[in-house]
Amino acid sequence: MKPTITIEYCPKCNWLMRAAYMAQELLTTFSEDVYGVTLQPSHTSGNYNIRINEAVIFDRKEQGRFPDIKELKQLVRDIICLDKSLGHSDKV
């Protein structure tokens, strides 16, 4: 079964557009590798977490920042399809 990516965002902080952008980027890159990307409004203020199935791969509060899209694609790739090339996102 293909993994599901969940982006949990704080609607009170107006982070829906950021979450939608990241979901679009992930779906564009991993459309054949994932079951889907889910946007989940958080019940806790300030939350912005990204999970693959139930495993948290990025937590904004823990990191003190949001991931940039290149970093996020690398995190996802390293978990679900290690051999996938990300093109320009693989360059340092």
The first five atom37 places (N, CA, C, CB, O) and aatype in JSON, in Angstrom:
{
  "aatype": [12, 11, 14, 16, 9, 16, 9, 6, 18, 4, 14, 11, 4, 2, 17, 10, 12, 1, 0, 0, 18, 12, 0, 5, 6, 10, 10, 16, 16, 13, 15, 6, 3, 19, 18, 7, 19, 16, 10, 5, 14, 15, 8, 16, 15, 7, 2, 18, 2, 9, 1, 9, 2, 6, 0, 19, 9, 13, 3, 1, 11, 6, 5, 7, 1, 13, 14, 3, 9, 11, 6, 10, 11, 5, 10, 19, 1, 3, 9, 9, 4, 10, 3, 11, 15, 10, 7, 8, 15, 3, 11, 19],
  "atom_mask": [
    [1, 1, 1, 1, 1],
    [1, 1, 1, 1, 1],
    [1, 1, 1, 1, 1],
    [1, 1, 1, 1, 1],
    [1, 1, 1, 1, 1],
    [1, 1, 1, 1, 1],
    [1, 1, 1, 1, 1],
    [1, 1, 1, 1, 1],
    [1, 1, 1, 1, 1],
    [1, 1, 1, 1, 1],
    [1, 1, 1, 1, 1],
    [1, 1, 1, 1, 1],
    [1, 1, 1, 1, 1],
    [1, 1, 1, 1, 1],
    [1, 1, 1, 1, 1],
    [1, 1, 1, 1, 1],
    [1, 1, 1, 1, 1],
    [1, 1, 1, 1, 1],
    [1, 1, 1, 1, 1],
    [1, 1, 1, 1, 1],
    [1, 1, 1, 1, 1],
    [1, 1, 1, 1, 1],
    [1, 1, 1, 1, 1],
    [1, 1, 1, 1, 1],
    [1, 1, 1, 1, 1],
    [1, 1, 1, 1, 1],
    [1, 1, 1, 1, 1],
    [1, 1, 1, 1, 1],
    [1, 1, 1, 1, 1],
    [1, 1, 1, 1, 1],
    [1, 1, 1, 1, 1],
    [1, 1, 1, 1, 1],
    [1, 1, 1, 1, 1],
    [1, 1, 1, 1, 1],
    [1, 1, 1, 1, 1],
    [1, 1, 1, 0, 1],
    [1, 1, 1, 1, 1],
    [1, 1, 1, 1, 1],
    [1, 1, 1, 1, 1],
    [1, 1, 1, 1, 1],
    [1, 1, 1, 1, 1],
    [1, 1, 1, 1, 1],
    [1, 1, 1, 1, 1],
    [1, 1, 1, 1, 1],
    [1, 1, 1, 1, 1],
    [1, 1, 1, 0, 1],
    [1, 1, 1, 1, 1],
    [1, 1, 1, 1, 1],
    [1, 1, 1, 1, 1],
    [1, 1, 1, 1, 1],
    [1, 1, 1, 1, 1],
    [1, 1, 1, 1, 1],
    [1, 1, 1, 1, 1],
    [1, 1, 1, 1, 1],
    [1, 1, 1, 1, 1],
    [1, 1, 1, 1, 1],
    [1, 1, 1, 1, 1],
    [1, 1, 1, 1, 1],
    [1, 1, 1, 1, 1],
    [1, 1, 1, 1, 1],
    [1, 1, 1, 1, 1],
    [1, 1, 1, 1, 1],
    [1, 1, 1, 1, 1],
    [1, 1, 1, 0, 1],
    [1, 1, 1, 1, 1],
    [1, 1, 1, 1, 1],
    [1, 1, 1, 1, 1],
    [1, 1, 1, 1, 1],
    [1, 1, 1, 1, 1],
    [1, 1, 1, 1, 1],
    [1, 1, 1, 1, 1],
    [1, 1, 1, 1, 1],
    [1, 1, 1, 1, 1],
    [1, 1, 1, 1, 1],
    [1, 1, 1, 1, 1],
    [1, 1, 1, 1, 1],
    [1, 1, 1, 1, 1],
    [1, 1, 1, 1, 1],
    [1, 1, 1, 1, 1],
    [1, 1, 1, 1, 1],
    [1, 1, 1, 1, 1],
    [1, 1, 1, 1, 1],
    [1, 1, 1, 1, 1],
    [1, 1, 1, 1, 1],
    [1, 1, 1, 1, 1],
    [1, 1, 1, 1, 1],
    [1, 1, 1, 0, 1],
    [1, 1, 1, 1, 1],
    [1, 1, 1, 1, 1],
    [1, 1, 1, 1, 1],
    [1, 1, 1, 1, 1],
    [1, 1, 1, 1, 1]
  ],
  "atom_positions": [
    [[0.84, -1.19, 0.0], [0.0, 0.0, 0.0], [0.89, 1.25, 0.0], [-0.96, 0.0, 1.23], [1.88, 1.33, 0.73]],
    [[0.52, 2.21, -0.81], [1.29, 3.45, -0.9], [1.03, 4.31, 0.34], [0.94, 4.23, -2.19], [-0.06, 4.28, 0.9]],
    [[2.04, 5.07, 0.77], [1.89, 5.91, 1.96], [1.02, 7.15, 1.7], [3.26, 6.35, 2.47], [0.89, 7.62, 0.57]],
    [[0.45, 7.65, 2.78], [-0.31, 8.89, 2.75], [0.48, 9.96, 3.5], [-1.74, 8.71, 3.36], [0.97, 9.72, 4.6]],
    [[0.6, 11.12, 2.89], [1.26, 12.25, 3.53], [0.18, 13.15, 4.1], [2.19, 13.04, 2.53], [-0.79, 13.47, 3.41]],
    [[0.33, 13.55, 5.36], [-0.63, 14.44, 5.99], [0.09, 15.72, 6.42], [-1.31, 13.76, 7.21], [1.13, 15.67, 7.08]],
    [[-0.48, 16.84, 6.03], [0.04, 18.13, 6.48], [-1.0, 18.7, 7.44], [0.31, 19.12, 5.27], [-2.1, 19.07, 7.04]],
    [[-0.62, 18.75, 8.72], [-1.49, 19.3, 9.75], [-1.07, 20.75, 9.97], [-1.41, 18.47, 11.09], [0.08, 21.03, 10.31]],
    [[-2.01, 21.65, 9.79], [-1.7, 23.08, 9.84], [-2.65, 23.8, 10.78], [-1.77, 23.7, 8.43], [-3.74, 23.31, 11.07]],
    [[-2.25, 24.96, 11.27], [-3.07, 25.77, 12.16], [-3.93, 26.73, 11.33], [-2.18, 26.56, 13.17], [-3.39, 27.65, 10.7]],
    [[-5.26, 26.52, 11.31], [-6.1, 27.44, 10.56], [-6.16, 28.84, 11.18], [-7.5, 26.88, 10.44], [-6.37, 29.83, 10.47]],
    [[-5.99, 28.93, 12.49], [-6.01, 30.24, 13.17], [-4.81, 31.08, 12.78], [-6.05, 30.05, 14.69], [-4.87, 32.31, 12.83]],
    [[-3.72, 30.42, 12.39], [-2.51, 31.13, 11.97], [-2.51, 31.43, 10.47], [-1.27, 30.3, 12.33], [-1.55, 32.0, 9.94]],
    [[-3.6, 31.04, 9.79], [-3.74, 31.25, 8.34], [-2.67, 30.53, 7.52], [-3.69, 32.74, 8.03], [-2.12, 31.08, 6.57]],
    [[-2.38, 29.29, 7.9], [-1.36, 28.51, 7.2], [-1.92, 27.56, 6.16], [-0.56, 27.74, 8.19], [-1.2, 26.7, 5.65]],
    [[-3.21, 27.69, 5.83], [-3.81, 26.82, 4.82], [-3.12, 26.97, 3.46], [-5.3, 27.13, 4.68], [-2.83, 25.96, 2.81]],
    [[-2.87, 28.19, 3.03], [-2.25, 28.39, 1.71], [-0.85, 27.77, 1.65], [-2.18, 29.88, 1.38], [-0.46, 27.2, 0.63]],
    [[-0.1, 27.89, 2.73], [1.24, 27.27, 2.78], [1.11, 25.76, 2.68], [1.98, 27.67, 4.09], [1.85, 25.11, 1.94]],
    [[0.16, 25.19, 3.43], [-0.06, 23.74, 3.41], [-0.51, 23.28, 2.02], [-1.1, 23.33, 4.46], [-0.05, 22.25, 1.53]],
    [[-1.4, 24.04, 1.39], [-1.89, 23.69, 0.05], [-0.76, 23.73, -0.98], [-3.02, 24.64, -0.37], [-0.67, 22.87, -1.86]],
    [[0.09, 24.74, -0.87], [1.24, 24.84, -1.77], [2.16, 23.63, -1.61], [2.03, 26.14, -1.5], [2.6, 23.04, -2.6]],
    [[2.46, 23.27, -0.37], [3.34, 22.13, -0.13], [2.7, 20.83, -0.62], [3.69, 22.02, 1.37], [3.38, 19.96, -1.16]],
    [[1.39, 20.7, -0.41], [0.67, 19.52, -0.9], [0.77, 19.42, -2.42], [-0.81, 19.55, -0.45], [1.02, 18.34, -2.96]],
    [[0.57, 20.54, -3.1], [0.66, 20.56, -4.56], [2.05, 20.15, -5.03], [0.31, 21.95, -5.09], [2.18, 19.36, -5.97]],
    [[3.08, 20.68, -4.4], [4.45, 20.34, -4.77], [4.74, 18.85, -4.55], [5.45, 21.2, -3.97], [5.37, 18.2, -5.39]],
    [[4.27, 18.32, -3.42], [4.49, 16.9, -3.14], [3.73, 16.01, -4.11], [4.06, 16.57, -1.7], [4.26, 15.0, -4.57]],
    [[2.5, 16.38, -4.44], [1.73, 15.59, -5.4], [2.34, 15.64, -6.79], [0.29, 16.08, -5.44], [2.32, 14.65, -7.52]],
    [[2.87, 16.78, -7.16], [3.51, 16.91, -8.47], [4.74, 16.0, -8.55], [3.91, 18.36, -8.74], [4.96, 15.34, -9.56]],
    [[5.51, 15.97, -7.5], [6.76, 15.19, -7.49], [6.52, 13.71, -7.25], [7.69, 15.73, -6.43], [7.18, 12.87, -7.86]],
    [[5.59, 13.37, -6.36], [5.42, 11.98, -5.92], [4.07, 11.38, -6.31], [5.58, 11.89, -4.43], [3.57, 10.48, -5.63]],
    [[3.46, 11.85, -7.39], [2.11, 11.41, -7.76], [1.98, 9.9, -7.92], [1.71, 12.07, -9.05], [0.93, 9.34, -7.61]],
    [[3.02, 9.24, -8.38], [2.96, 7.79, -8.57], [3.44, 7.02, -7.34], [3.79, 7.39, -9.78], [3.34, 5.79, -7.31]],
    [[3.97, 7.72, -6.34], [4.59, 7.06, -5.2], [3.75, 7.11, -3.93], [5.92, 7.69, -4.94], [4.04, 6.39, -2.97]],
    [[2.72, 7.97, -3.9], [1.91, 8.13, -2.69], [0.44, 7.86, -3.0], [2.08, 9.54, -2.1], [-0.02, 8.01, -4.13]],
    [[-0.29, 7.47, -1.97], [-1.73, 7.3, -2.07], [-2.4, 8.66, -2.2], [-2.28, 6.53, -0.85], [-3.37, 8.82, -2.94]],
    [[-1.87, 9.63, -1.45], [-2.41, 10.99, -1.51], [-1.76, 11.88, -0.47], [0.0, 0.0, 0.0], [-0.96, 11.43, 0.35]],
    [[-2.13, 13.15, -0.53], [-1.71, 14.13, 0.45], [-2.96, 14.72, 1.08], [-0.8, 15.25, -0.19], [-3.86, 15.19, 0.38]],
    [[-3.02, 14.68, 2.4], [-4.18, 15.16, 3.13], [-3.83, 16.44, 3.88], [-4.7, 14.09, 4.11], [-2.77, 16.55, 4.49]],
    [[-4.75, 17.41, 3.82], [-4.61, 18.62, 4.62], [-5.53, 18.48, 5.82], [-4.97, 19.91, 3.79], [-6.72, 18.22, 5.68]],
    [[-4.96, 18.64, 7.01], [-5.7, 18.43, 8.25], [-5.6, 19.67, 9.14], [-5.18, 17.19, 9.0], [-4.52, 19.98, 9.63]],
    [[-6.72, 20.38, 9.36], [-6.68, 21.51, 10.28], [-6.37, 21.02, 11.7], [-8.02, 22.29, 10.26], [-6.95, 20.03, 12.16]],
    [[-5.46, 21.71, 12.37], [-5.07, 21.32, 13.72], [-6.02, 21.93, 14.75], [-3.61, 21.75, 14.01], [-6.55, 23.02, 14.55]],
    [[-6.22, 21.21, 15.82], [-7.02, 21.72, 16.93], [-6.14, 22.48, 17.93], [-7.75, 20.58, 17.64], [-6.64, 23.12, 18.85]],
    [[-4.81, 22.41, 17.72], [-3.85, 23.08, 18.6], [-3.22, 24.24, 17.85], [-2.76, 22.09, 19.09], [-2.68, 24.07, 16.76]],
    [[-3.3, 25.42, 18.42], [-2.74, 26.62, 17.78], [-1.24, 26.47, 17.54], [-3.02, 27.85, 18.65], [-0.5, 25.95, 18.38]],
    [[-0.81, 26.94, 16.4], [0.61, 26.96, 16.08], [1.17, 25.66, 15.52], [0.0, 0.0, 0.0], [2.35, 25.6, 15.2]],
    [[0.35, 24.63, 15.39], [0.85, 23.35, 14.87], [1.04, 23.42, 13.36], [-0.11, 22.22, 15.22], [0.22, 23.97, 12.63]],
    [[2.14, 22.85, 12.92], [2.39, 22.61, 11.5], [3.28, 21.39, 11.44], [3.04, 23.88, 10.78], [4.5, 21.5, 11.59]],
    [[2.67, 20.23, 11.23], [3.38, 18.96, 11.22], [3.17, 18.29, 9.87], [2.91, 18.04, 12.37], [2.12, 18.43, 9.24]],
    [[4.17, 17.57, 9.44], [4.05, 16.78, 8.22], [4.37, 15.34, 8.6], [5.0, 17.3, 7.09], [5.4, 15.05, 9.19]],
    [[3.44, 14.44, 8.22], [3.57, 13.03, 8.56], [3.5, 12.17, 7.31], [2.49, 12.6, 9.56], [2.82, 12.51, 6.33]],
    [[4.2, 11.08, 7.36], [4.01, 10.01, 6.38], [3.4, 8.87, 7.16], [5.37, 9.59, 5.66], [4.01, 8.33, 8.09]],
    [[2.18, 8.52, 6.78], [1.34, 7.65, 7.58], [1.26, 8.25, 8.97], [1.89, 6.17, 7.61], [0.72, 9.35, 9.11]],
    [[1.75, 7.61, 9.99], [1.66, 8.18, 11.35], [2.99, 8.75, 11.85], [1.18, 7.13, 12.31], [3.05, 9.31, 12.95]],
    [[4.05, 8.6, 11.06], [5.38, 9.06, 11.49], [5.59, 10.53, 11.14], [6.48, 8.2, 10.83], [5.49, 10.92, 9.98]],
    [[5.89, 11.34, 12.14], [6.16, 12.77, 11.92], [7.53, 12.91, 11.29], [6.07, 13.58, 13.26], [8.53, 12.42, 11.82]],
    [[7.57, 13.59, 10.13], [8.87, 13.82, 9.48], [9.31, 15.26, 9.62], [8.78, 13.45, 8.0], [10.49, 15.58, 9.42]],
    [[8.37, 16.16, 9.97], [8.74, 17.55, 10.22], [7.74, 18.17, 11.18], [8.8, 18.35, 8.9], [6.53, 18.03, 11.0]],
    [[8.25, 18.84, 12.2], [7.42, 19.51, 13.2], [7.94, 20.94, 13.34], [7.45, 18.75, 14.6], [9.06, 21.17, 13.78]],
    [[7.1, 21.91, 12.95], [7.51, 23.31, 12.97], [7.93, 23.77, 14.36], [6.39, 24.18, 12.46], [8.92, 24.5, 14.49]],
    [[7.21, 23.36, 15.38], [7.55, 23.79, 16.75], [8.9, 23.22, 17.18], [6.46, 23.35, 17.74], [9.69, 23.91, 17.83]],
    [[9.16, 21.99, 16.81], [10.43, 21.35, 17.17], [11.61, 21.98, 16.42], [10.37, 19.84, 16.87], [12.67, 22.19, 17.0]],
    [[11.4, 22.28, 15.14], [12.47, 22.84, 14.31], [12.59, 24.36, 14.44], [12.23, 22.48, 12.85], [13.64, 24.93, 14.13]],
    [[11.52, 25.01, 14.89], [11.53, 26.46, 15.01], [11.4, 27.19, 13.69], [0.0, 0.0, 0.0], [11.73, 28.37, 13.6]],
    [[10.91, 26.49, 12.67], [10.78, 27.06, 11.33], [9.92, 26.14, 10.46], [12.18, 27.27, 10.68], [9.58, 25.03, 10.87]],
    [[9.59, 26.63, 9.27], [8.93, 25.79, 8.28], [9.99, 25.15, 7.4], [7.91, 26.61, 7.44], [11.08, 25.7, 7.24]],
    [[9.68, 23.99, 6.81], [10.65, 23.42, 5.87], [10.58, 24.18, 4.55], [10.38, 21.89, 5.64], [9.51, 24.66, 4.17]],
    [[11.7, 24.29, 3.85], [11.58, 24.79, 2.49], [11.2, 23.6, 1.61], [12.92, 25.49, 1.99], [11.37, 22.46, 2.03]],
    [[10.71, 23.86, 0.45], [10.14, 22.78, -0.37], [11.21, 21.77, -0.81], [9.46, 23.37, -1.6], [10.93, 20.57, -0.9]],
    [[12.41, 22.25, -1.07], [13.5, 21.34, -1.45], [13.78, 20.35, -0.31], [14.79, 22.14, -1.8], [13.9, 19.15, -0.54]],
    [[13.89, 20.87, 0.9], [14.14, 20.04, 2.07], [13.01, 19.03, 2.27], [14.31, 20.91, 3.33], [13.26, 17.86, 2.56]],
    [[11.77, 19.49, 2.12], [10.62, 18.61, 2.32], [10.6, 17.48, 1.3], [9.33, 19.41, 2.24], [10.34, 16.33, 1.65]],
    [[10.87, 17.79, 0.06], [10.91, 16.75, -0.98], [12.0, 15.73, -0.68], [11.12, 17.38, -2.37], [11.81, 14.53, -0.89]],
    [[13.14, 16.2, -0.21], [14.23, 15.27, 0.13], [13.83, 14.37, 1.3], [15.5, 16.05, 0.47], [14.13, 13.18, 1.29]],
    [[13.17, 14.95, 2.32], [12.72, 14.15, 3.47], [11.75, 13.05, 3.03], [12.05, 15.05, 4.52], [11.87, 11.9, 3.43]],
    [[10.79, 13.44, 2.2], [9.8, 12.47, 1.72], [10.47, 11.4, 0.86], [8.68, 13.19, 0.91], [10.24, 10.21, 1.06]],
    [[11.29, 11.83, -0.08], [11.99, 10.88, -0.95], [12.82, 9.88, -0.14], [12.89, 11.63, -1.93], [12.82, 8.68, -0.44]],
    [[13.52, 10.36, 0.87], [14.39, 9.49, 1.66], [13.62, 8.44, 2.45], [15.23, 10.31, 2.6], [14.2, 7.47, 2.92]],
    [[12.32, 8.64, 2.6], [11.49, 7.68, 3.33], [10.72, 6.76, 2.39], [10.52, 8.4, 4.25], [10.63, 5.56, 2.63]],
    [[10.16, 7.32, 1.31], [9.26, 6.48, 0.5], [9.87, 5.93, -0.78], [8.05, 7.27, 0.14], [9.41, 4.9, -1.28]],
    [[10.89, 6.57, -1.33], [11.48, 6.06, -2.59], [12.91, 6.58, -2.74], [10.63, 6.47, -3.83], [13.17, 7.5, -3.51]],
    [[13.79, 5.99, -1.99], [15.17, 6.44, -1.87], [15.89, 6.61, -3.2], [15.94, 5.48, -1.01], [16.77, 7.46, -3.33]],
    [[15.54, 5.8, -4.19], [16.25, 5.84, -5.47], [15.69, 6.88, -6.45], [16.21, 4.48, -6.11], [16.21, 7.0, -7.56]],
    [[14.67, 7.63, -6.06], [14.05, 8.61, -6.95], [14.93, 9.85, -7.06], [12.63, 8.99, -6.44], [15.39, 10.39, -6.06]],
    [[15.15, 10.27, -8.29], [15.89, 11.51, -8.54], [14.94, 12.7, -8.39], [16.55, 11.5, -9.95], [13.81, 12.66, -8.87]],
    [[15.4, 13.73, -7.73], [14.61, 14.95, -7.57], [15.13, 16.06, -8.48], [14.63, 15.41, -6.11], [14.75, 17.22, -8.32]],
    [[15.99, 15.71, -9.43], [16.5, 16.71, -10.35], [17.25, 17.82, -9.65], [0.0, 0.0, 0.0], [18.18, 17.55, -8.89]],
    [[16.86, 19.06, -9.9], [17.55, 20.21, -9.32], [17.42, 20.26, -7.8], [17.0, 21.49, -9.92], [18.24, 20.9, -7.14]],
    [[16.4, 19.6, -7.22], [16.25, 19.59, -5.75], [17.29, 18.71, -5.06], [14.86, 19.11, -5.38], [17.44, 18.77, -3.84]],
    [[18.0, 17.89, -5.84], [19.06, 17.06, -5.26], [20.39, 17.8, -5.15], [19.25, 15.81, -6.1], [21.28, 17.38, -4.42]],
    [[20.51, 18.9, -5.86], [21.77, 19.65, -5.83], [21.88, 20.44, -4.54], [21.87, 20.59, -7.05], [20.89, 20.97, -4.03]],
    [[23.1, 20.52, -4.02], [23.35, 21.23, -2.77], [23.36, 22.71, -2.96], [24.64, 20.8, -2.16], [23.56, 23.45, -1.99]]
  ]
}
